[in-house]
C-alpha cells in the first residue's frame, strides 16, 4: 500500500493477462489478417486450375434366378438342388459388383474408350488403375446396384456408365450359359448312370420270384419312399459341399445343414432295416431298388431337359432401373468453399504460432530458463547433427 492506503495491483509474472493477449494480437495483426487472405487466394488459384469433372450414375437390378427354367427346376422336389449345389450356383448382388471390377470388364472398357491413348499410360495396368479411380459401384439396401463414373465431360461420364452395364450384361450372359452347360453335362452323366442302374435293377427283379404274401408288403410305396430319402440325402450332401467354400463349420446355417443330413441318414437306416422276413425278402429288396432307380431316372430326365432350355437361353438378364444421363452440374468442391477452409486453417495455425512464439520469447528472457533452453538446444543438436561437438552449459 501507498501512503494514502490505496491498494496497488501487482503484476503477475507467471500468468497471462488479457492485456498480454491483446498486445500479442496487436503486434501480429498484419500477419493474422493478411496470412489467411493469402492462403485463401492461393487455394482459390489451385482450385481454379483444377480440371472440372462430372459424375454420372446408373442403377441396375440383378436377376434373382438363373432363368425361367431354373424357376421350374426349383419345383421338382428334393433332387432339384442337386445340379445347382454341384456347380455352386449363386447370384448375390455383391457378386455382380465384383464382376464390375473384374479384369475382363476393365479391359473391355479400356479398349472401348481408347484409354491406352491417354498421355502417361504405358501399360494396360496403368489404364486399369485410371479406370478404377474413375468408377465406383455399391449395393443399395433395396438390392439395386449403383454404378458411378467420373469423367472430364458429362457426355463421357454417361457413356462410360451405360457401357459398364452393357459389358456386365455381356459377361453375365456368357457366364450363365457356361453354368447351364456345366449343369447339363453333370446331369447328363448322372442320367446315364441312373439309366444303367435302372436296367440292372429291372433284370435283377425279373429273376426273382413273387408270392401273394410278398405283394401285401406294398413294395411300390417302399420303393418310392426310399428313392425320396436317398434323393434328399444326395441334395443335402452337395449343399454342404458347396457351403464349405462360403461358410465356416461353426456357422449356424452350416451346422443346421449337418444336423438335417444326420437326421435323413438316420431315417434312411430305419427305412432300410424295415424288411419282411422269409423267402420273399430278396424280391422286396430288388423291387425297392428298381423303384428307386425308376424315380431317380424320371427326376433326372426332367432336370436334364430344363438344363438344356437354360443352356439355349440368353442367360441372366440385367434390368436397368435408371439409365445414366449427362450430369448438369460439376462434382468438384465449390472454389469458394475451398478458399474459405484454407483461410480458416491458415488463421488457426498462425494464431497458435504467434502465441507459442510469444511464450518462448517471454520464457527466454527469464535468467532461470536460459540454461534450460541451452540444454534443450544441445540435445536437439546431438540428435540432428551428431558430428558436432556438444555445447557446454555453464561450468
Protein Blocks (a to p, Z undefined) as FASTA:
>chain_A
ZZkopacddddfkbccfklmmmmmmmmmmmmmmmmmmmmmmmmmmmmmpccddddddddd
ddfbfbjklmmmmmnojklmmmmmmnopacdfklmmmmmmpmklmmmmmmmnopmmpghi
abfklmmmmmmmmpccdddfkopacdddddfbfklmmmmmmmmmmmmmmmmmmmmmmmmm
mmmmmmmmmmmmmmmmmmmmmmmmmmpccdfklmmnommlmmmmmmmmmmmmmmmmmmmm
mmmmmmcfkbmklmmmmmmmmmmmmmmmmmmmpccedjklmmmmmmmmmmmmmmmmmmmm
mmmmmmmmmmmmnbjadddfbdcdddfbdfbdcfklmmmmmmmmmmmmmmmmmmmmmmmm
mmmmpmklmmmmmmmmmmmmmmmmmmbccddehZZ
